[in-house]
Amino acid sequence: MIRENSTLTEAQIQHFETFGFIVRRQVFSQEEIDRLNEEFDQYLATIKDEFEKKVGQGSRWPNWSNLNPETPFMAGLLEDPRIYVPTEQLQGEDTVPLYSNANSFRNDSNWHPDTRQCHLPMLKNLIYLQPTTGDHGSLRVIPGSHENPLYDDLHRLKLINSNDKSEILKESGMRSEDVPAYIFCSQPGDVITFNMRLWHAAFCGYEDRRNCSFAFCSNPKTAEEEEDLKSQLENAKTLTDGLKMELKDSKYYHPWWLENPDGSPRRARWINWLNERGFIDAVNN
Amino acid sequence: MIQENHRLTKEQIRQFETFGFFVRRQVFNAEEMVGINDEFSRRRLSILAQLDPEEKENFRSWPIRNPELPFISSLLEDPRIYGPSEQLAGEDSVLFQSNCNSYGVDTNWHSDSKDRHLRLIKNVMYLQPTTAERGALRLIPGSHKSPLYDELVRIGLDLYVKDQGSYFLKDSEFSGSDIPCYIFSSSPGDIIIFNQNTWHAAYGTFEYRRTCTFNFICNPKTDEEKGELNAMAEQAGDRSFKELPVQGSQCHSEWLANPEGSARRARWIKKLEEWGFVEEVKA
C-alpha cells in the first residue's frame, strides 16, 4: 500500500521494526525509472574507461555519488517525499542523509550488514533499476537479523567471508545462496528500506546490475549514539577510498549540491548538520 | 552434506541453533518414497472407511506408531531420523508425537510450542514436491529465539480472526504469504528438522498435501523444563492428543509391546509412561 502522502502505515512501520525492512512496490513510475537509467547510462559511459584501467587494483564495481549536477534527477530523489517521508517516520524528523550512491555491480555481494554500530539507527533505501529474481541478482535479507542474538550469531558463523572461507558453509555442504533468507524479487520502481544492521546479500549477479541507494542516519540523542556517529565519521574518512568510487572531481558532496541553488530548507538543514558534524570535511578533503 | 552415519556436523548444528532449522536433501531415496506413499495412501483409505461424514471433514492426521504402517513406523528407529534428533534434543531425548498428515488447507503462521525451555524438535518429510506456490513450508529464520519470537507474538501474527487473517495481517495490506521468510522448496526424500519454537506456515496448498512428522522432546533437566513438561502432560488429554484432528492413539499396543526388544524404543516407552503420556493415549 502506498499512500498519497508517501507515509507508511502503522503495519508497515511494525513490519520494519520486526523484520528490519519494508518493501514498497511501484513507488516510482516506469517513466521515472527510464529517466534514472538514462542518467545512469550517461554517467557510467563517462567513467567506464577510467574504471577499466583500475580493475585489478581494488576497484570492484563502478559506483559514484549521486549528489552531482550530471545526475540531477537522481540527486533530487533525496528530497523526494517518497524517500524522505518514510525515512523520517522510521528514524525521526531530524534524520540526515549520509550517502546517496549509484552502483553498477559486476558480481555477487556476499552476506554482510552495512554497519556494526548497534545504537545509532541507520537505514538505507534501495531502488533497483532492472528486474531481479532469486537467480538474477535479487537482494536477499535475513529477516530479524538486525537484532541480537541473530545479528551476532551471524558474525560468529563468519558468513561475511566468501564461500571458500566460511567454515559453516564449507562443512555444511552449502553455498552462500543456500543461507535461509527472504528473496526480494523486484521490478524497477520497487523500493526496499532496511535497517543497516540487517544482514543482506545478492547472488547470481550479472554485468551492470544497477541500484541507487539513499542512506540516512538518525540525529544522535544518547552518548552511545554519539559514539556510534564518531565511528561513522571515521569510516567516512575512508569512504571514497574504501568503495573505490569513481568521482570525477574527487568531491563526494559536490559543490553544486552544497550550494543548494533552489534554497531547499530540508537540504539546508542536512548540509548544516553534515558540516557541523564534520562529514563534509572528512569525505570531501 | 550427509555423513555416512547420518550425524550432523558441528557446523550443521550451529546452523540449526542460529536459524532454528536445518534442511537435509535426499535423505530417503525414490524407492523408499514410493513405499512410504503407498503405505500412507492405504492407511488413509482404511481410516476414512471407518469414519462418519462429520469426522471425515475434520480428518487430517493419524499416528505413525501403528502396525498398518510398518515401513513408516520403522523410520522412527532409523538413524536418519533419530541420529540428528538426538544430537539436537539430547542423546536421552524421547520420540514424541509422530503423525502422517494430509492437508487440504493452508497452514497459517504459528510456532508449535510456546514453551521456551523444554526443547521440542520436529522432523518433517514431504511426500510430494513443494514450491512457494504449491504448499512449501515457510519459516522465519531465527524466530525460535527472543526477541523475534516475542515480537511475532506481540504483533499477533498467530492470533486469527475467522475469515480476516491474523490481528497483524487484518490491519495491514499484507497477506500471510507476504511475511518475509525462507521458503523450503522440497523434493520427496528431503527432510527439514526444526525447533518447534520456530515460526512457520504453508501457503498455496493443494488437496492431500502429505507429510510425515517425527517429533522429539528433550529429557527435562532443569526446573523450568520439568515444569513445562508437567504442564504439557496435564493438558495432553485435552490438547495435544484429542483436540487436534489426530485419529487414534499415538502409541498402538503392538508398538508398545516392542516385539523386537529395541533398547531405544524401550527407553522411549519407559519415559513416556513415566511422564504420563502413554496412559493418556490409552485412556
Interface residues (C-beta under 8 A of the other chain):
Chain A: M1 T9 E10 A11 Q12 Q14 H15 E17 T18 F19 F21 V141 I142 P143 G144 S145 E147 P149 L150 D153 L154 R156 L157 E167 I168 K170 E171 S172 G173 M174 P180 A181 Y182
Chain B: M1 T9 K10 E11 Q12 R14 Q15 E17 T18 F19 F21 L139 I140 P141 G142 S143 K145 P147 L148 E151 L152 I155 F168 D171 S172 E173 F174 P180 C181 Y182
